[in-house]
């Protein structure tokens, strides 16, 4: 319990500190509404007692005051709801941003184990229910407790017997609510985990929809989803069943308390110790007493669900991000040569090595072309250079500094990485080239098109940089989409270029344009080209062939072409586009 409260207070301190003025205003609105709610029955008591003995303008004035105060109560409640929603949304949006930023700093091994759909659920689905937690749970519980305290005091003023009866009823109800709380939380936690599993499964199946249909796996997918829903139903039923226990017990106790109030009021009335107006107030407050208890029960139920979400949020925050050993800047490097020194790597801790004792040296300003069979480890070499993964042994050096000694931000800011998978976003050509960075001016983009020889292609766009494109229905061919990624990297102005099968989706109409753009992109930069197209080797200063995680041969194009038994020469002789030794 103490650990849970610490977790609540930590989140409150971080995400509500800037909204303290609004939180005070929200508390004032709720407290004022509460005081009016407690005062209104006293007006009715005064009206009843006054009407029994005399009449006059007061008999009209008191009901009018009651109506005005009732309207004021609703207005205060409306203002509190609006302000609470504003505070909650602002806090949860800030939490989502922090979760997303933290998730982007996690190691790639984490994403190997978590599907995109499950990550969406953890960042968005786990946080959305916390809107009420940030805005009103604590304030609402406090306010309802004050309402309950005020009612008990007022009932004691009407008669100590009535006050004690309702106090005992409330104490037992509170005890049951607290005791059953621990029984419900595990079910809500399991429900959140199951929901995350569902979204991960859903995203995976939607992304493979064509394959599922073509290969007749639709029925299997439906059965898989059905089993998951069955598990969800069982957990939901248990959570709701246990969660309803406090409410059922509270209602039973309330009925007993009301019956006791009937008997006490009858007894006091027979002895002339209570007026008709006081009897009305006793029953009004007794009926009102269940509301703060019920609201507290609901808020405790919300708190139980919020606790399950907070636990999962904290679990995600507790995952260690990529290590940042130092703050070496690219500007401190004198040159941008690349060296792989006895590098070995495996994606699993116990599996066979994918790369074995790799030694590569790419001089500053030169380009290396890597050929090899599918699965030989070509792309893995690129991922190691960008810091997405770390070698099992050996080291990678840029200039005179190990990759692991350069901060992740600095490292990836200085590397331009063009992959086979072209990622376009819903937006304009400008947005896709600048990645929504407003500091990049239009003239810089147009200048990049000019330098890469793509001005003609750009002028063919109907709306220029304002032309809308996206992941689908962008009206761009695969080659044209790849052109945009080259321009995107050029605008970044990196020191090192990696082209990982960047020409695999090349079409004839854009082949020459893309090749020219790549050639211009590589000028004055250190580059690595990973490709299966043998004709792209003329863009490189040296060539390396990778075979089953080992360097089978390397050298300049001329050296390898002149060697009789060279695998590269054999590829040229066969005239194939495979890079298949």
N, C-alpha and C positions, 0 to 999 in steps of 0.2 A: 504493500500500500504506500509506504513512504517513497519507494523508488518510483511508483507511478506518479505520485504528486510532484516529485522532483522533475520528472519528465514533462508534466503539464506546465510547471512554472518556468522551465527552460524555454519551452516553445513560446509561452506568453511573453517572456522577457525579450526574446529575439524578435518576434514578429508583431508584437503590439506596443513595443516601446515608443515607436514613432507616432502611434495613434492614441497616446494617453489622454489627450484633451477630448477626443471623441469618446473614449471609454468613460471619462468622467461625465460627459453630457448624457451618454446612454444610461449610466447609473442614476443620474438625477431624474431623467424621464421615467425610468421604471419605478424609482422610489416615490416620486410624486404621484404617479398613477396608483401605487399601492396605498398611500395615505388617503387618497380620495376614496378608494374602494372601501377602506375601513370606516371612513367617516360617514358615508352615505346611509348605512343602516341606522346610525344615531339620529339622522334627520327623520327617518320613518318612525322611530321610537317616539321622538318628540311630537310628531304629527298625530300619532295614534293617541298618546296620552293627553295631548292638548284638545283633540276633537271630542274626547269623552266628557270634558268638563266645561268647555267654552268654545265659542265660534268667533270668527272675525277674519280680518285680512291675513292673519298669520296662517290660517288654514289653507290659503291659496299660495302664500309666499313660500312655505316650506316645500310643497311639491315642485314648484318652479325651480327652487334651488337644487332639489334632488335631480331634476331633469338636466339642468346645466352641468352639474358635477358628473353625471353619467356621460354626457357628451364629451366633457373634458377628459374623462378616463379613456374613452376610445381614441381621442386625438393623441394623447400621450402614448398610448399603445401603438398607434400607427407610426408616430415619429420614432419610437424605440425600434420597431421592426425595420424601418428604412435604414436607420443609422447602424443597427446591428448587422444588416445584410451588407452594407457598404464596408464596414470594418472586416467582416468575415471574408468577403471576396478579395479584399486587398491583401489580407494576411495570407490566405491560401495561394493567391497568385505569386506572392513573394516566395512562399515555400516551394511551389512548383519550379520556379526559376532556380532556386538553390539546389533542388534535387536533380534537375536537368544538368546544371553545371557540374555537380558532383559526379553524376553518371557518366558524363563525357570524359571525366578524368580517370575512370576506372580502366583496369587492364583489359586487353582483348580477351583474355581467358575467361573473364566474367561474362562477356557477350557470347562466347562459345557455348555457355551453359544456359543462357537466358534468351528466349525468343523475343522478337520485337513487340509482339502483342502483349506479352507479360510485362515488358518494361513500360508500355503505355499505361497499363493498369496500375503499376506500382507508382508511377509519377503522377498520373491524373486521377485514376479511380480511387486510390488510397487517400488522396488529399481532398477530393471534393466533399466527402462527408464531414470534413473538419471545419467547414464554413460556420456551422452553428457552434462548434466547439470554441472557435476564436471569438465569435461575436456575442454569444449570450449564455453559454452553459454556466460558467462560474457566476456571472451577474444574475442570471435567472435563479440559480439555486440559492444564492444569497438573498435575493429579493423575496422569493417564496418563503424562505426561512423567517425573514422579518415579518411577512404577512402572517405566518403561522404563530409567531411569538405575539404579535399584536392581537390576534384573535383570542389566544389563550388568556392574555391579560384582561381583555374586555369581558370574557366569559367569567373570569374570577371576580370581576367587579359586579357582575350580575348575581353571582352566587358561588361561594367557594366549592360547594358540592358539584356544581356543573363544571367548574374549572378543573377540578381534580379528575373527574370522569373523562373529560376530553384530553387532558394531559396524558393519562394512562393509555388511552386509545392511541394517541399519536406516538408515544414512546415505543409501544409494541410494534406499530407499523414501521417506524424508522428502523428498529432492530432487524426486522425481517428483510427490509430492503437492503440493508448493508450486508447481512449474512448471505443472501442469495446472489449478491453481485459477483462474488468470486466463482460461482458455479456457471455463470453465463459467459464470461469473457473468453474461455477457451473455445467455445463454439463459434463466437463471432470471429476469432482469429483464424480458425480453420475455414470458415466461410470466405474470408478475404483471400486466403491462400488458394482455395478452390476457384474463386472468381478469376484470380490471376492466371491460373492454369487454363481456364476456359478461354480467356482472351488470347493467350499464347497459342493454343490449339486452333482457335478460330482464324487468327492471322495466318498461321502456317497453311491451313487448308484453303483459305481464300487465295493466297498467293500461288497455290498449285491447283487452281480450279480446273484448268484445261486438262492437266494430266489426270486428275481424278475422274473427270467425265470420260475421257478417251479410254482409260484403262479399266473402267467399270468399277471404280472404288467408291462410288457414291453411297452404296448401302453400308459398306464398312464404316465410312465416315459418320453416317447417321447413327449407327449402332454405338460408335465411340462417343458421340455427343450425348446419346441417350443414357449411357452408363454414367457419364459425368453429371447429367441432370438428376439422375437417381440419387447419387451421392449428395448433391447439393440439396435436394428435397429433404433427405434424412437429417442433415445438419440444420437446415432452416427450421424444420419442425421441432427439433430439440431446443434450439435457441429460443424460439417463440414460446414453447411450452414452459421452459424454466423462467423466461422473462415475464410470463403472465402470472406467476405465483405471487409476487408482491402485490399486484393489482387485485387479484382474487381475495387475498387475505385482508387487504385494506378495505375492500367493500364490505366483507363480512364483519370486520371490526367496526366499521362506520355504522352499519345497521344496528349493531349491539349498542354502540354509543348513543345513537339517536333514540333508541328505545329507552335507554337509561335517562336521557334528557327529558323525555316525555314524563316519566315517572317522577323525576325530581321537580319539574315545573308544576306538575299537578299537586305535589305535596306542598310546595312553597305557596302556590295559589290558594290552597285551602286554608293556610295560616295567614294570608294577607301579606306575605313577605315579598311578593313580586307583582308588578303591574302587567297589564295586557301588552303594553308596548315593549316591556322587558322580555316577556315570553316570545313575542315576535322576533326580537333581536337575538335571543338565544337560539331559536331555530334557524334564523337567517345565518348567523355565524357558524352554527353547527353544520349547516349545509355548505357554507363557504369553506369550512375547515378541510373538507375532502379535496378541494381544488389545489391548494398549495402542496398537499401531500401527493396528489396525483401528478402535479407538475414536476415535483422533485423526483418522483418515481420515473417519469418519462425522461427527465434530464439525466438521471442515473443510468437509464437504459441507453440514452444517447452517448453518455460518457463511457459505458462499457464498449459500445461499438467504436467510439473514438479512440479508446485505449488500444483496441486491436489494431486500428489503423496507425496510431502513433507508434506502436511497437514495430510495425513493418517499416514505417518511415525511418525510425531510428536504426533499424537493422541495415537499411540501405545506406544511411549516412555512416554507419560503423565500418563498412567495407573500405579497406585501405585503397587510396588512389595510387596511381603510378608514382614511383619514387622520384623525388626532385633532389638530386644530390648537390647541385650547385647552381649558380646563376650565370654561367658563361654565355656571353652574347656572341652572335654571329660576327658582329663588327670587330671582335677581338681576334678572329681567325685571319691569318695572313694569306692563306690559300685554301681552296676547297677540293683538294684531292680526296679520294676515297680508298681506304684500305680495309680489306677483310683479312684478318690474321688468324689462321687455324680455327675458323668458325665452324662449330657443329651445332645442330639444332634438331629438336623433336617437339611436336605439338603436345605429346603426352609425356608424362613423367617416366613411364616404364616402357614406352614403345621404342621401335627401332629409330635410329637417327635418319632424319630426312636429308640433312646436309652433314657432310663429314669432312672436317679439316679443310675448309674452303679458304684459299688464299687468292685474293684479287687486289690489283692495284690500278686505279684509274687516276691518271694525272689530272692536275688542275686544267680545266678548259677542254679536256678530251671527252670522247664518248665511247662507251663500251656497249657492244651488242651481244646479248646473251641468247643463244639458241638451245633448244633441248626438247625432249619429249614431254608430253603432258604428265604432270606429277613428278617431274625431275627436281622441283624445288626452285624454279626460276622466280616465281612471284614471292616466295618466302624470303628470298634474298632482299627483295624490295621492302617487304614488311619489316625486316630486321633493321634496315637502314633508317626507316621512318620512326623506329622506336615502338611500333605496335607490339612487337614481341622482343624478347631478349635472348641472346645466344645461350645455349647450355654451357658452352665453353668457347674460348677464344675471345676476340674483341673486334669491334668495328671502329675505325678512326676516320674522322673528317678533319682535314688539315693536320694538326698535331694534337687533337683533342678526341677522347673517346666519346662515342655517341651517348653513353650513359651519363656523362658529365655535363651534357647540354640539357637545359630545361626542355620539357616536352613542348611548351609553347614556342620557344626559340627554334627548336629543331624543325618542327613542322611548318613554322613560318618561313623557314629558309629553303624548304623543299617543295618543288612543284610536282605533284603526283597525278598522272593521267592514267586511268584504268580502262579496262574493257567495258565495265559497267558505266554507262553514261547516266549521270544523275541530273535530271532537270527538275525544276520546281515550278509550281503554279505561279506565274508572274510574267513580267515582260522580259525581253531579251536583256535589257539593262539589269534587271534584278538577278537574272541567272548568271550574268558575267561578273557582277560585283558582289554576288552573294549578299545582296541587300545592304551593302556598305555605302552609306550616303556620302562618304568623303571622296569617292572616286567620281570625277567629273565626266560629263559626256565627251568632251574633247579628248580625254585620255583613252576612252573606249574606241572612238573613231580613229585615233592615231594608232592604236593597237591593230585594228583591222587593216589600216594602210601598211604598217610595217610587216604584217604577216601575209600581205598580198591578197587580202580577202575583201577589199573595198567593193568590188563588183558584186560579190555575194551579198554584202550588207545592203547595198543600194537596191537590191531586188526585193527586199522586205517592204511590204506595203506601208507599214507605220514605223519603219526604222527601229530604233531602240525601244519604242513603245509597243511593238508587236508582241502579242500574248502567246506564250508557249507553256508547256507543262509536261509532266511525265507521260501523259497520253493525249492524243488528238492535237499534237503540237504542229502538225503539217510539216515536219522536218524529217528528212531521211536519216538513217543511222549515221551516215558520213557527215551530214550537216550538223547533227547533234555533237559529233566528235569534234568538229571545227570549233564549236562554242567552248568546249572544254579546253582546247588549246589556247584560245583567246583569254579565257578565264585565268589560266596559269600564267600567261604572258603579263597580264595586268598585275598579278601578284609579284612579279619580278623576283623570282627565287634565285638562289645561287646554284642549286642542284636540280636537275630535271630527271624524273623517272617516267618512262613511257612503258606501261605494263600492258602489252597486247592492245595498245591504243589504236592500232590500225586493223583490228580483226573484223570490224564492221564496215570496212571501207567499201564504198561503191565506186563504180567507174567514173561517174560524173564528178566526184569530189576527190578522186585519188591524187591527181596532180596538185590540187589546191592544198590538200592536207599534208602532202609530202613536203611541199615548199614551206608551209607554215611551220612544220616540225623542224625543218632545217634552219629556219630563221630563229626559232625558239631556242635551239641548242647553241647558237652562236655566242661565244664568250662564257658559256656555262659548262659545268661538269655534268655529263649525262649518262644515263643507263637506259638502253632500249631492250625491252624484253619482247620478242616477237617470234612468230612462226613464218613470217614472210621474208624469204631469202633476199629479195631485192632491196630491202631496207638496210641491209648491211653496208651499203655504200655510204650511209650517213655516219658510220662509226669509224673511229680511229683504230680500234682493236676489236677482236671477236673472241668470244668464249663459248664453248659447247659444254653444257652440263648434262651428265648422264648418271641417273640413279644417285643423285646427291654428291657426285664427285665431278671435278673438272677434268674432262677427258682430253681437251686440248684448248689452247689459247694462243693468240698472236695477232699480228696485223693481217688485213685482208690479203695483202701481197704475199706475206710469208706463208700463210695457210694455203693460198692458191698454188704456190710453187711446190709445196710438199706433195710427193706422189701418193702417199698413203693418208693424206689428210681427209678427215670426215667432211670438212667444209668443202674441199675440192670435189668430193663425191656428190655432195648436194648440188653444187653448181653444175656438175656434169649431167646429173639426172634432170636438172631444170625443174625441180619441184618446189612448191611453197610449203614446206613442212618443218624445216628445222629438225627433222627426225633423223638423228645419226644412225 
